Amino acid sequence: MTETSSLHKLHQTLQKKRVELFYEIPSLWNRMKFQSDAVRDGVERVNPYDFLIETIEKAILPHAVEGRDYASSVAQADGHLQTNGDWIKRSSVYSMQVRTSTAWDHDHSGYVEMENRDGMKDTGTFVKTLALIPHLLYMGIDTIFLLPISQHSHKDKKGEFGSPYAVQDFFAIDEELKESLTGDELTVEEEFAAFVEACHMVGIRVVIDVIPRTCARDNRLILENPEWFYWIPVTEVDYYHPPHVPGIGENVKPEHAFLPMVYHSEDVWQHLRRFSMAPNLIDAEKWEGVRTFLSENPTENVLAVIEREFGLTTAPAFSDCINDPQPPWSDVTYFRLFLDHPVAAAPFVSEANLAPYILFDSIKANQFRGEQINEPLWAMLADIIPYYQREYGIDGARIDMGHALPVDLAQRILERPRELDPNFSFIAEELIEAGAWAAKDAGYNMIIGYGFYKEPRFHSHETHQFLYDSRFLPLPVFASGETADTRRLATRDGGRQASRLLTVLNGFMPNGVPLTNSGLELYETQPMNTGLDCRPEEAYQLFPTDPYFGKLAFFDAYQFHWDHPNRDEMIELMHQVAEIRRRWLDVLVNPSHFEPLVLEGPATPFIGFAWLRPETTDTLLVLANTNMFEQLHGVVGLDGVRRRNWNASRFAEMIYSPNSWPYAEHAFDEHWNLRIDLKPGEVKIYEMK
């Protein structure tokens, strides 16, 4: 840490600003056991300045050299220098919304506040997130995936705080993530730079979430480029909705063959006629007056002034699927990627003299292109990730709905970061496995995949299909039973037992990148968002007496239940899994070393596989019972292991079991059969030497 580094400046600022101040933190944040006073079960009281200073001095700086060596070793993994971002396949990822992941009611007022009664911020900040680094390292995390950190909008917001996906300024860091303890000494940008620097010191990479297709309806680009957006009269907002197309069905992906039906719908034509030209094209002189007013009154909201002066507003976005029952997304709008209508729509709209409009085809710009590229907009979108590389040194990015962008725009977005960093990694928001081939061709390093849907479905054997068959995909997928957009794993059939079972299996899944959605380790039941695979009542998983009942972290004030009575259980499990995974990582990242195991007899809730270390007799066996209610007995044949490793010993040491760990046992008979006895939801792991 040099004297010019952002982390050094943060350290100096905390020392300079230090006062006698005490606030409460979860005990889990204090893994290093810095000085504190017990308050109640799972909660301690610290001086936050001392706590953060010690975190930097004792939990981060001692690892500085080790972190650099770690990064170098990962780059040269498998005996060759990786220069295409494939380090992600060796990673264990933690998905985090900073505002929520380090939120805590520090003054014990009963609620999380942006400014509590002591003048401190209860909501999460980059500075407070430094305190989580020892917690993450203990769980084996080496990559942090940050949900959007750009400045987001509060106009037309959902919930109390608004969504981080409603980006108001792509090149500004969200001011809500600024730490109150540092006062005016540091900017939020400097604090983010310090966070990235600290992560790199301990060997953690940082990946951000980028949203190039949509933005907040009051995005700051409106003032200089109103023609980059779609406009409707304010009087039409109450009637605005995704138009219905008769005869197609519900939630149908748009195809060229459907266009005659789409443009034959009367509801579609009512929708198209709602749109207006941009305000600067309606009255150029009046527009200049608005620009002058806003330059003299910078605190005024640009869209609010346009709505007042022109009676126009940006059109809310909606799903690109035809007859999707979702209502419009009131807080975001689409960028106008082409300056003309889609070419495929020309036969239907050429005579209508329509203003630029949002419709299923214009949204799906990868399939329905215009002819006139909005070049300045494309150039700006392609520079978002390079900006965060130049300024902060990020290591990767997820591209939100990148597959729906024009192919040449998506190519620009992926190519330019690798000109700055050949080892930059990209995650595709591709859920369906069939899309992995196109994602690989486009230059992505992995896809999100459908694990959040398939893994918890034990009874239909989709768990088995996902864990076994993902090895045939050309790109790795997230090995996870939940994401920030989905139902929580602890609310699935099997509850906490299912959470533990899948967390263990995900550590050893072929072609999988383990993903921990923040809060999973605490058995959190409340989803962060109800976007995917959720029930109507999903937002109400907590007891009605809980202050966060009905709250969603994406939009509201929320804190995780860090003082959960069983708060150590999953964390210790993840630590054990991480230790085994670390020893076997070189084997686990190559699916050719994988051998599926089968329980003799009819289809059962058994999942089993072996990993064979090449050129040795070492074998790792992972055996699981996915039935949450009944014990599983049977015989597993190891013929496949024997064929590939004739010299393997029949002596196996059990290195993981939730009920009896560790102990050694002679488990195989002369026919290379393993007799198993697994309790409901149990996983056992053996090592053979």
Secondary structure as the mmCIF struct_conf table of DSSP 4:
data_model
#
loop_
_struct_conf.conf_type_id
_struct_conf.id
_struct_conf.beg_label_comp_id
_struct_conf.beg_label_asym_id
_struct_conf.beg_label_seq_id
_struct_conf.end_label_comp_id
_struct_conf.end_label_asym_id
_struct_conf.end_label_seq_id
TURN_TY1_P TURN_TY1_P1 GLU A 3 THR A 4
BEND BEND1 SER A 5 SER A 5
HELX_RH_AL_P HELX_RH_AL_P1 SER A 6 LYS A 17
BEND BEND2 GLU A 20 GLU A 20
STRN STRN1 TYR A 23 PRO A 26
HELX_RH_3T_P HELX_RH_3T_P1 SER A 27 TRP A 29
TURN_TY1_P TURN_TY1_P2 ARG A 31 MET A 32
BEND BEND3 GLN A 35 GLN A 35
STRN STRN2 ASP A 37 ARG A 40
TURN_TY1_P TURN_TY1_P3 ASP A 41 GLY A 42
STRN STRN3 VAL A 43 VAL A 46
HELX_RH_AL_P HELX_RH_AL_P2 PRO A 48 GLU A 54
HELX_RH_PI_P HELX_RH_PI_P1 THR A 55 ILE A 60
HELX_RH_3T_P HELX_RH_3T_P2 LEU A 61 HIS A 63
HELX_RH_AL_P HELX_RH_AL_P3 ALA A 64 ALA A 75
TURN_TY1_P TURN_TY1_P4 GLN A 76 GLN A 76
HELX_RH_3T_P HELX_RH_3T_P3 ALA A 77 GLY A 79
BEND BEND4 HIS A 80 HIS A 80
BEND BEND5 ASN A 84 GLY A 85
HELX_RH_3T_P HELX_RH_3T_P4 ASP A 86 ARG A 90
STRN STRN4 VAL A 93 MET A 96
HELX_RH_AL_P HELX_RH_AL_P4 VAL A 98 SER A 101
TURN_TY1_P TURN_TY1_P5 THR A 102 THR A 102
TURN_TY1_P TURN_TY1_P6 HIS A 106 ASP A 107
BEND BEND6 SER A 109 TYR A 111
BEND BEND7 MET A 114 GLU A 115
TURN_TY1_P TURN_TY1_P7 ARG A 117 ASP A 118
BEND BEND8 GLY A 119 GLY A 119
BEND BEND9 THR A 123 THR A 123
HELX_RH_AL_P HELX_RH_AL_P5 PHE A 126 THR A 129
HELX_RH_3T_P HELX_RH_3T_P5 LEU A 130 LEU A 132
HELX_RH_AL_P HELX_RH_AL_P6 ILE A 133 TYR A 138
TURN_TY1_P TURN_TY1_P8 MET A 139 GLY A 140
STRN STRN5 THR A 143 LEU A 146
HELX_LH_PP_P HELX_LH_PP_P1 LEU A 147 PRO A 148
STRN STRN6 SER A 150 HIS A 152
TURN_TY1_P TURN_TY1_P9 LYS A 155 ASP A 156
BEND BEND10 LYS A 158 LYS A 158
TURN_TY1_P TURN_TY1_P10 GLY A 159 PHE A 161
TURN_TY1_P TURN_TY1_P11 PRO A 164 TYR A 165
BEND BEND11 ALA A 166 ALA A 166
STRN STRN7 VAL A 167 ILE A 173
HELX_RH_3T_P HELX_RH_3T_P6 GLU A 175 LEU A 177
HELX_RH_3T_P HELX_RH_3T_P7 SER A 180 THR A 182
TURN_TY1_P TURN_TY1_P12 GLY A 183 ASP A 184
BEND BEND12 GLU A 185 LEU A 186
HELX_RH_AL_P HELX_RH_AL_P7 VAL A 188 MET A 201
TURN_TY1_P TURN_TY1_P13 VAL A 202 GLY A 203
STRN STRN8 ARG A 205 VAL A 210
BEND BEND13 ARG A 213 ARG A 213
STRN STRN9 THR A 214 ALA A 216
TURN_TY1_P TURN_TY1_P14 ARG A 217 ASP A 218
HELX_RH_3T_P HELX_RH_3T_P8 ARG A 220 ILE A 222
TURN_TY1_P TURN_TY1_P15 LEU A 223 GLU A 224
HELX_RH_3T_P HELX_RH_3T_P9 PRO A 226 TRP A 228
BEND BEND14 PHE A 229 PHE A 229
STRN STRN10 TRP A 231 PRO A 233
HELX_RH_3T_P HELX_RH_3T_P10 VAL A 234 TYR A 239
HELX_LH_PP_P HELX_LH_PP_P2 PRO A 242 HIS A 244
TURN_TY1_P TURN_TY1_P16 PRO A 246 GLY A 247
BEND BEND15 ILE A 248 ILE A 248
BEND BEND16 GLU A 250 ASN A 251
STRN STRN11 VAL A 252 VAL A 252
HELX_RH_3T_P HELX_RH_3T_P11 HIS A 256 PHE A 258
HELX_RH_AL_P HELX_RH_AL_P8 LEU A 259 VAL A 262
TURN_TY1_P TURN_TY1_P17 TYR A 263 HIS A 264
HELX_RH_AL_P HELX_RH_AL_P9 GLU A 266 LEU A 272
TURN_TY1_P TURN_TY1_P18 ARG A 273 ARG A 274
STRN STRN12 SER A 276 SER A 276
HELX_RH_AL_P HELX_RH_AL_P10 PRO A 279 ILE A 282
HELX_RH_AL_P HELX_RH_AL_P11 ALA A 284 GLU A 296
TURN_TY1_P TURN_TY1_P19 PRO A 298 THR A 299
BEND BEND17 GLU A 300 GLU A 300
HELX_RH_AL_P HELX_RH_AL_P12 VAL A 302 PHE A 310
BEND BEND18 GLY A 311 GLY A 311
STRN STRN13 LEU A 312 THR A 314
HELX_LH_PP_P HELX_LH_PP_P3 ALA A 315 PRO A 316
STRN STRN14 ALA A 317 ALA A 317
BEND BEND19 ASP A 320 CYS A 321
STRN STRN15 ILE A 322 ILE A 322
TURN_TY1_P TURN_TY1_P20 ASN A 323 ASN A 323
HELX_LH_PP_P HELX_LH_PP_P4 GLN A 326 PRO A 328
STRN STRN16 TRP A 329 TRP A 329
TURN_TY1_P TURN_TY1_P21 SER A 330 ASP A 331
STRN STRN17 VAL A 332 TYR A 334
STRN STRN18 PHE A 338 PHE A 338
BEND BEND20 LEU A 339 ASP A 340
HELX_RH_3T_P HELX_RH_3T_P12 VAL A 343 ALA A 345
HELX_RH_AL_P HELX_RH_AL_P13 ALA A 346 VAL A 349
TURN_TY1_P TURN_TY1_P22 SER A 350 ALA A 352
HELX_LH_PP_P HELX_LH_PP_P5 LEU A 354 PRO A 356
HELX_RH_AL_P HELX_RH_AL_P14 PHE A 360 ILE A 363
TURN_TY1_P TURN_TY1_P23 ALA A 365 GLN A 367
BEND BEND21 PHE A 368 PHE A 368
BEND BEND22 GLU A 371 GLN A 372
STRN STRN19 ILE A 373 ILE A 373
HELX_RH_AL_P HELX_RH_AL_P15 GLU A 375 ALA A 382
TURN_TY1_P TURN_TY1_P24 ASP A 383 ASP A 383
HELX_RH_AL_P HELX_RH_AL_P16 ILE A 384 TYR A 392
STRN STRN20 GLY A 396 ILE A 399
TURN_TY1_P TURN_TY1_P25 ASP A 400 MET A 401
HELX_RH_3T_P HELX_RH_3T_P13 GLY A 402 ALA A 404
BEND BEND23 LEU A 405 LEU A 405
HELX_RH_AL_P HELX_RH_AL_P17 VAL A 407 LEU A 420
TURN_TY1_P TURN_TY1_P26 PRO A 422 ASN A 423
STRN STRN21 SER A 425 ALA A 428
BEND BEND24 ILE A 432 ILE A 432
HELX_RH_3T_P HELX_RH_3T_P14 GLU A 433 GLY A 435
HELX_RH_AL_P HELX_RH_AL_P18 ALA A 436 ALA A 442
TURN_TY1_P TURN_TY1_P27 GLY A 443 GLY A 443
BEND BEND25 ASN A 445 ASN A 445
STRN STRN22 MET A 446 ILE A 447
BEND BEND26 TYR A 450 TYR A 450
HELX_RH_AL_P HELX_RH_AL_P19 GLY A 451 LYS A 454
TURN_TY1_P TURN_TY1_P28 GLU A 455 PRO A 456
TURN_TY1_P TURN_TY1_P29 PHE A 458 HIS A 461
HELX_RH_AL_P HELX_RH_AL_P20 GLU A 462 ASP A 469
HELX_RH_3T_P HELX_RH_3T_P15 SER A 470 PHE A 472
BEND BEND27 LEU A 473 LEU A 475
STRN STRN23 VAL A 477 ALA A 479
BEND BEND28 GLY A 481 GLY A 481
TURN_TY1_P TURN_TY1_P30 ALA A 484 ASP A 485
STRN STRN24 THR A 486 THR A 486
HELX_RH_3T_P HELX_RH_3T_P16 LEU A 489 THR A 491
BEND BEND29 ARG A 492 ARG A 492
TURN_TY1_P TURN_TY1_P31 ASP A 493 GLY A 494
HELX_RH_AL_P HELX_RH_AL_P21 GLY A 495 ASN A 506
TURN_TY1_P TURN_TY1_P32 GLY A 507 GLY A 507
BEND BEND30 PHE A 508 PHE A 508
TURN_TY1_P TURN_TY1_P33 PRO A 510 ASN A 511
STRN STRN25 GLY A 512 ASN A 517
TURN_TY1_P TURN_TY1_P34 SER A 518 GLY A 519
HELX_RH_3T_P HELX_RH_3T_P17 LEU A 520 LEU A 522
TURN_TY1_P TURN_TY1_P35 TYR A 523 TYR A 523
BEND BEND31 GLN A 526 GLN A 526
BEND BEND32 MET A 528 MET A 528
STRN STRN26 LEU A 532 LEU A 532
BEND BEND33 ASP A 533 ASP A 533
TURN_TY1_P TURN_TY1_P36 PRO A 536 GLU A 537
HELX_RH_3T_P HELX_RH_3T_P18 GLU A 538 TYR A 540
BEND BEND34 LEU A 542 LEU A 542
TURN_TY1_P TURN_TY1_P37 PRO A 544 THR A 545
BEND BEND35 ASP A 546 ASP A 546
TURN_TY1_P TURN_TY1_P38 PRO A 547 GLY A 550
TURN_TY1_P TURN_TY1_P39 ALA A 553 PHE A 555
BEND BEND36 ASP A 556 ASP A 556
TURN_TY1_P TURN_TY1_P40 TRP A 562 ASP A 563
TURN_TY1_P TURN_TY1_P41 PRO A 565 ASP A 568
HELX_RH_AL_P HELX_RH_AL_P22 GLU A 569 LEU A 588
TURN_TY1_P TURN_TY1_P42 VAL A 589 VAL A 589
HELX_RH_3T_P HELX_RH_3T_P19 PRO A 591 HIS A 593
STRN STRN27 PHE A 594 LEU A 597
STRN STRN28 LEU A 599 LEU A 599
BEND BEND37 GLU A 600 PRO A 602
BEND BEND38 PRO A 605 PRO A 605
STRN STRN29 PHE A 606 LEU A 612
TURN_TY1_P TURN_TY1_P43 PRO A 614 GLU A 615
BEND BEND39 THR A 616 THR A 617
STRN STRN30 THR A 619 ASN A 625
BEND BEND40 MET A 628 GLU A 630
STRN STRN31 LEU A 632 GLY A 637
HELX_RH_AL_P HELX_RH_AL_P23 ASP A 639 ARG A 644
TURN_TY1_P TURN_TY1_P44 TRP A 646 ASN A 647
BEND BEND41 ARG A 650 ARG A 650
STRN STRN32 PHE A 651 TYR A 656
BEND BEND42 PRO A 658 SER A 660
BEND BEND43 PRO A 662 PRO A 662
STRN STRN33 TYR A 663 HIS A 666
STRN STRN34 PHE A 668 PHE A 668
TURN_TY1_P TURN_TY1_P45 GLU A 670 HIS A 671
BEND BEND44 TRP A 672 TRP A 672
STRN STRN35 ASN A 673 LEU A 678
TURN_TY1_P TURN_TY1_P46 PRO A 680 GLY A 681
STRN STRN36 VAL A 683 MET A 688
#
